[in-house]
């Protein structure tokens, strides 16, 4: 399967999964309110942090080693054995400190954290194997099915009165189901590893763990620190805004996930020029959705958040800031992805270290002073600092020509889109403004149409990319 088409399949699958999640979140926001959503967000954040020891760096290390093609089944076995042992120890620690954990969330959270921890670790290993085997498209399809199952079970259980428990059970059931299916469909079975397989995984993971940790900081630290300083309702509003922002990052994540195995393979064969070319392509299209997303969040963000309920419109300012932060972060991740692909996790380690330190300091200072707006600003500033660091390291290692021209065309198309959307909002508000969901749908449709038509007209690279990845086109991508 062509790289472009694989990225597209990944993106479409994630968009479909997010659509299911969007419908479910709107229902939960209206039915349960922002406080329960805040508690659910805090539970997931705790699961992420507790799983650091057993997951951080390991999934990426498994993907890297398996993509190299030597004894992949033994690396699979090594990952399972290590993650299982560490997860058991972490779960015991959660039970030991159950009192503080329950007090922090505001409910009996330990009952939820332990099983979710085990399931998340299991899925992380399986996803690492799938990506290493270049089966990103399979994992994408499982993601859609899993999100559909999760949303259906969660809604059904909330309807019958399970509340927060129903949301957790639905999440757990989906993780278990997709994990079992992945085991049966992947073309690899674990084998008993030798000592050198553990050593090889750890050799890569000793640097890559900070990259995974930085990803957990991105979003999770905000929620975690917010839980210390603001009410659960504010955490719930922030988590809803964050979920919308994550929807906009799907395409950039798809590029990163799809290109890594290919970049790793080319690097192992000494083809540095191919790695540089793929990195430039990744940078060229990282902002394809996020750039117009930022303009859209600025001009109709209040209307979009009103879909969740009137109280959620207080997150409008946070929405624009977080989309801009996501844009910067996605560009940074493409450079870090290249560092890992060429087996230079030390460079990724440095960049991620800059992000982790700056994000921690800024979140602690700004959230205390400015609440959820401070959390968003902290994410934006730390993402900018990390991107500057990655750009510096990449200049010393690569001869990358940043695609400023293409990014500029995307910005121009987005600005023209914004002008049309503002005019359309003014013209249509008297006709369908009272039907908010229809109103937002019309404005988003108009904006997307204008953006892609303008970009298609002014960007030769975009036209070429579209033509190359049409199913009937024989040109490989």
Helices and strands as residue ranges (DSSP letters): H 3-50, H 52-55, H 58-67, H 72-96, H 98-105, H 110-132, H 136-159, H 164-185, H 195-216, I 217-221, H 222-229, H 232-248, H 250-268, H 272-285, H 290-306, G 310-315, H 316-341, H 345-397, H 404-432, H 436-458, H 460-468
